[in-house]
Amino acid sequence: MMHAVALPQLSRFRSSLRRVTVLLCLAYFATLGLGVRSAHAQSDGETEVARQRFREGVRHYDQQEYDKARLAFLQAYLLKPHPAVLLNLAQSELRAGRYAEAAENFARYIRQNPTAPAMDHAKASFEEARQKVAELNVQVNVTAAIISIDGAEAGRSPLAHALYLMPGRHVVSARKAGVSADRTLDAVAGQRVYVTLELEEGYATGPAVATAPVATTGDAGSALGADRNVQATSEPGVDGQAPQGFFAWLSDTPGAIATVSVAGLALGTSAVLAAFASNRYAAANDARDQITRALRTYVDNGVLVGTAVPCGEDGIANRPDSFDSRVSPDNVAYLTGAFANACTRFSERSDSGDNLKTLSLVSLGVGAFATVGTVVWYFSDRNATSGTEQASFADKHRARISPILSPETQGIWFSATF
């Protein structure tokens, strides 16, 4: 059963809608201002720390302390991923004998900076490192599968570039939706290896979504259950006039212009903040991969015990027993600080990504609310007549907002009939 909305109730509804929209917009701008100031302060602090780490890297490199230089350049690059820092990091890895990491970072520098003045030097150094490692090209028969090397994630299919492995035995695996495939290979220096991993057919892809058939233009009337003999006519409005169009109503309603402007600004801001959040998460993932590779290398070299954990309450910084008893106290202190700094950078990037994501969701919510509020306002305002005319409007024009809450989706559902 449908009920007409009385004029006094409709007036109170429009007034409440405008007040809620204004209050939400003020809260949005206050939250956004705090987030921007926090982001600027964090960016300035990171830049200064990155400069300090870069200077330390140059000093260690000049003293031929290549492992220490590598760690310093790595920390600087995690803070500020600048091409010059990446090139110095790769050069330090090459001189430290970490040829797989050097080849990977030289290749990244070449891909990202094709016109750099140091390109000839980068290519020559890349070839020097590549001759000491195996170049691995991995193909998987499905997309978005997680590709791992010796248990460490290396990317998702399809990989856009080759991977580099130190000589020796390695396990290459791919996993998606609980299904996996792996291949064991013996890497040889200077060799190019091509591996194809095939996941079994029918891996889980989630429940299928049933869709209703779409009627063609010629069958639109029957598909909607309409009588083909009924001709479409303009819906009468006040005094028999056609209802006021949206843009004409918008030009006559200054408050609606404000809500539309807020909606556009909020949605645009949401997209920008989401892009920044994605960048911070990518930097955090890169830091995590670097920490994982460093941990694996030190465990393989007998510096750390096999049960060592890089970060957290049981991390290397809090557990001196993570080191082999033969490691000198100076090296223990140095590596403890290096892992602590790397873990701090990873946490800062993750937290920064979370903060930016939260601001993006707030902006998205404000934009969605302002958009839906404007549409509802338009439908409730354009034919605000009395008596029988208002009842007819309510019978034919309905707008409904319903929450959507599920483990996979959270949001609102807006539907309108007109």
C-alpha positions, 0 to 999 in steps of 0.5 A, spaced: 500 500 500 502 506 498 501 513 502 501 520 499 506 525 503 503 531 506 506 537 504 508 539 511 512 533 512 515 534 505 517 541 507 520 538 513 524 532 510 527 537 505 529 542 510 532 536 514 536 533 508 539 540 507 541 541 514 544 534 514 548 535 507 551 541 510 553 538 516 556 532 513 560 537 508 563 541 514 565 535 517 568 532 511 572 538 509 575 538 517 577 531 516 580 532 509 584 538 512 587 534 518 589 528 513 593 533 508 596 536 514 598 530 517 601 527 510 605 533 509 608 533 515 610 525 514 612 527 507 617 532 510 620 527 515 621 522 510 625 526 505 630 528 511 631 521 513 632 519 506 637 524 505 641 522 511 641 514 509 643 516 502 649 520 504 651 514 509 650 509 503 655 514 499 660 514 505 660 506 506 660 505 498 667 510 498 669 505 503 668 499 499 663 497 505 658 495 500 653 491 504 652 497 509 652 501 503 646 497 500 642 497 506 643 505 507 641 505 499 635 500 500 632 504 506 633 511 502 629 508 496 624 505 501 623 512 503 623 516 497 623 511 490 628 516 486 632 513 480 638 515 482 637 512 489 635 505 485 641 506 481 646 506 487 642 501 490 643 496 484 651 498 484 652 496 491 648 490 490 653 488 484 659 490 488 657 486 494 656 479 490 648 480 490 647 479 483 640 477 483 638 483 486 642 487 482 640 484 476 633 486 478 634 493 480 638 495 474 632 492 470 627 496 474 632 502 473 632 501 465 625 500 464 623 506 468 628 511 466 629 509 458 632 516 457 636 517 463 643 520 462 646 514 466 643 509 461 649 506 458 652 505 465 646 501 467 645 497 461 653 495 462 652 493 469 646 490 468 649 485 463 655 484 468 650 482 473 646 478 468 651 473 466 652 471 474 645 469 475 639 465 471 634 469 467 627 466 469 621 467 465 614 464 468 608 463 464 601 461 468 595 459 464 590 463 469 591 471 470 592 474 477 595 467 480 600 469 486 607 467 483 613 465 488 620 463 488 622 458 494 616 461 498 617 468 497 612 472 493 615 475 486 608 477 483 602 476 480 601 473 473 602 475 468 609 477 470 611 483 466 618 482 466 623 476 468 626 474 474 633 473 476 635 467 480 642 465 483 645 459 481 642 453 484 636 449 486 629 453 486 622 452 487 617 456 482 610 455 484 603 459 482 597 459 486 590 461 486 583 460 489 586 454 493 589 451 487 597 451 486 602 448 481 610 448 482 616 446 478 623 445 481 629 447 477 637 448 477 639 455 475 645 456 471 649 462 471 648 466 464 642 461 462 635 463 460 629 459 463 622 459 461 617 455 465 610 454 464 605 453 470 598 450 469 593 450 474 588 445 474 581 446 470 575 448 474 579 452 480 574 456 484 572 463 481 567 464 486 559 463 485 556 465 479 551 471 478 545 469 474 543 475 470 536 476 467 536 476 459 536 483 456 530 485 451 531 488 445 528 495 443 523 492 439 520 487 445 521 493 450 514 493 451 512 486 452 518 485 456 516 490 461 509 488 461 506 494 458 500 494 453 503 495 446 497 499 444 498 505 450 502 511 447 507 514 451 505 521 453 508 527 458 506 526 465 502 532 467 505 536 473 502 542 476 497 546 473 497 541 467 505 543 465 510 538 464 514 537 470 520 541 471 527 538 468 533 537 473 537 542 470 532 547 470 530 546 477 538 546 479 539 553 476 533 555 480 535 552 487 542 555 489 542 549 495 542 544 490 548 547 486 552 547 492 550 539 494 552 537 486 559 541 487 560 538 494 559 531 490 563 532 485 569 535 489 568 529 494 568 524 489 574 526 485 578 527 492 576 520 493 579 517 487 586 521 488 586 519 495 585 512 493 591 513 488 595 515 493 593 509 498 595 504 492 602 507 491 603 507 499 601 500 499 605 498 493 611 501 497 610 497 503 609 491 499 616 493 496 619 494 503 616 487 505 619 483 499 626 487 501 626 485 508 624 478 506 629 477 501 634 480 506 632 475 512 633 469 507 640 471 505 642 472 512 639 465 514 642 462 508 649 465 510 649 463 517 648 469 520 641 468 522 638 462 525 632 459 521 627 461 526 628 468 526 622 473 525 624 480 522 619 484 525 614 484 530 614 483 538 618 477 536 622 480 531 630 481 530 630 487 534 627 484 540 630 477 540 638 477 540 638 469 540 636 470 532 643 471 531 648 465 530 653 465 536 659 466 531 656 473 529 660 479 532 657 484 537 658 489 532 655 486 527 649 484 531 648 491 533 648 493 526 643 488 523 639 489 529 638 497 527 638 495 520 632 490 520 628 495 526 629 501 521 626 497 515 620 494 519 619 501 521 619 504 514 614 498 512 609 499 518 609 507 516 607 506 509 602 501 511 599 506 516 600 511 511 596 507 506 590 505 511 590 513 513 589 515 506 584 509 504 580 511 510 580 519 507 578 516 501 572 512 503 570 518 507 570 522 501 566 517 497 561 517 502 560 524 502 560 524 495 555 518 494 550 522 500 551 528 496 549 525 490 543 521 492 541 527 497 540 531 491 536 526 487 531 525 492 531 533 493 529 534 486 524 528 486 521 531 492 521 538 490 519 539 483 512 537 484 510 539 491 503 540 490 497 539 494 491 534 495 490 529 489 496 532 485 501 530 490 498 523 491 498 522 484 506 524 484 507 520 490 504 514 487 508 515 480 514 517 483 518 513 488 525 514 491 528 509 496 535 508 500 536 501 503 543 499 506 547 493 504 551 490 509 554 483 507 561 480 508 563 482 501 559 489 500 558 495 504 554 501 502 547 503 500 542 501 494 538 507 491 532 506 487 527 511 484 521 510 479 519 516 475 
